[in-house]
Amino acid sequence: MATDPKYGSDMDRFRNFESIDAVVKEWIGARTTEEVIRTLEQARVPCGPLQTVDQLLTDPRYLPDKWCSPLTMESQVSFRSRVRL
């Protein structure tokens, strides 16, 4: 793909995103999240894992700074929110 003129410019890559997407999906699907992140970081590509809500709310990178604050709704359902009261 690197030398294929079909992907030579930003617009070319935009027009052919489906074939790029297929290759990327196959490459990512054959690796763990950790392998993908390590490889991309080594190539200096900004990246990070896509987290579920539960993973995000228990991620220690955000909890010490109180990025998420506990919030209880009238329905008594508790969750964390970025909103600070």
MARFI-670985 format. One record per residue (C-alpha): residue in three letters; chain; x, y, z. Coordinates in Angstrom, 3 decimals, m for minus. Example, Ala and Ser with C-alpha at 12.3 -4.5 7.8 and 13.67 -1.06 7.14 Angstrom:
# MARFI-670985
{ala, A, {12.300, m4.500, 7.800}},
{ser, A, {13.670, m1.060, 7.140}},
# end
This chain:
# MARFI-670985
{met, A, {0.000, 0.000, 0.000}},
{ala, A, {2.853, 2.378, 0.770}},
{thr, A, {3.910, 2.546, m2.891}},
{asp, A, {0.503, 2.049, m4.514}},
{pro, A, {m0.598, 5.277, m6.267}},
{lys, A, {m4.153, 4.405, m5.264}},
{tyr, A, {m3.143, 5.593, m1.765}},
{gly, A, {m0.733, 8.378, m2.779}},
{ser, A, {m2.565, 11.379, m1.339}},
{asp, A, {m4.962, 12.121, 1.488}},
{met, A, {m7.845, 12.292, m0.982}},
{asp, A, {m6.769, 9.007, m2.591}},
{arg, A, {m6.749, 7.339, 0.813}},
{phe, A, {m10.119, 8.886, 1.603}},
{arg, A, {m11.592, 7.545, m1.633}},
{asn, A, {m10.169, 4.091, m0.894}},
{phe, A, {m10.840, 3.982, 2.836}},
{glu, A, {m12.766, 0.709, 2.612}},
{ser, A, {m9.728, m1.257, 1.436}},
{ile, A, {m7.535, 0.443, 4.044}},
{asp, A, {m10.130, m0.282, 6.725}},
{ala, A, {m10.217, m3.969, 5.773}},
{val, A, {m6.433, m4.298, 6.108}},
{val, A, {m6.365, m2.430, 9.417}},
{lys, A, {m9.224, m4.514, 10.844}},
{glu, A, {m7.463, m7.739, 9.869}},
{trp, A, {m4.160, m6.559, 11.367}},
{ile, A, {m5.771, m5.429, 14.646}},
{gly, A, {m7.933, m8.552, 14.859}},
{ala, A, {m4.868, m10.789, 14.814}},
{arg, A, {m3.299, m9.063, 17.853}},
{thr, A, {m4.075, m8.266, 21.463}},
{thr, A, {m4.834, m4.699, 22.492}},
{glu, A, {m1.447, m4.526, 24.197}},
{glu, A, {0.381, m5.693, 21.039}},
{val, A, {m1.440, m3.148, 18.881}},
{ile, A, {m0.704, m0.278, 21.268}},
{arg, A, {2.952, m1.264, 21.706}},
{thr, A, {3.490, m1.517, 17.930}},
{leu, A, {1.749, 1.767, 17.196}},
{glu, A, {3.561, 3.591, 20.001}},
{gln, A, {6.902, 2.301, 18.693}},
{ala, A, {5.959, 3.837, 15.330}},
{arg, A, {5.046, 7.073, 17.161}},
{val, A, {1.353, 6.768, 16.277}},
{pro, A, {m0.869, 8.305, 18.973}},
{cys, A, {m3.222, 5.618, 20.239}},
{gly, A, {m4.922, 4.118, 23.249}},
{pro, A, {m7.378, 1.389, 24.128}},
{leu, A, {m11.079, 1.823, 23.637}},
{gln, A, {m12.559, 1.272, 27.091}},
{thr, A, {m15.975, 0.195, 28.283}},
{val, A, {m17.751, 2.509, 30.704}},
{asp, A, {m16.888, 0.189, 33.616}},
{gln, A, {m13.206, 0.145, 32.618}},
{leu, A, {m13.099, 3.911, 32.280}},
{leu, A, {m14.735, 4.512, 35.636}},
{thr, A, {m12.247, 2.257, 37.436}},
{asp, A, {m9.155, 3.388, 35.503}},
{pro, A, {m6.648, 4.632, 38.093}},
{arg, A, {m5.375, 7.288, 35.671}},
{tyr, A, {m8.592, 9.233, 36.168}},
{leu, A, {m9.615, 8.460, 39.734}},
{pro, A, {m6.766, 10.182, 41.653}},
{asp, A, {m7.607, 13.513, 40.019}},
{lys, A, {m11.307, 13.016, 40.697}},
{trp, A, {m11.922, 13.321, 36.968}},
{cys, A, {m15.175, 11.489, 37.635}},
{ser, A, {m17.282, 12.419, 40.630}},
{pro, A, {m19.977, 10.192, 42.192}},
{leu, A, {m23.484, 11.305, 41.309}},
{thr, A, {m26.780, 9.830, 42.550}},
{met, A, {m29.964, 10.482, 40.627}},
{glu, A, {m33.425, 10.627, 42.182}},
{ser, A, {m33.944, 7.071, 40.953}},
{gln, A, {m31.118, 6.051, 43.324}},
{val, A, {m28.986, 4.896, 40.411}},
{ser, A, {m25.382, 5.792, 41.160}},
{phe, A, {m22.776, 6.486, 38.520}},
{arg, A, {m19.798, 8.752, 37.959}},
{ser, A, {m20.001, 11.895, 35.918}},
{arg, A, {m17.564, 14.483, 34.634}},
{val, A, {m19.926, 17.103, 36.017}},
{arg, A, {m18.695, 18.662, 39.239}},
{leu, A, {m21.312, 20.160, 41.486}},
# end
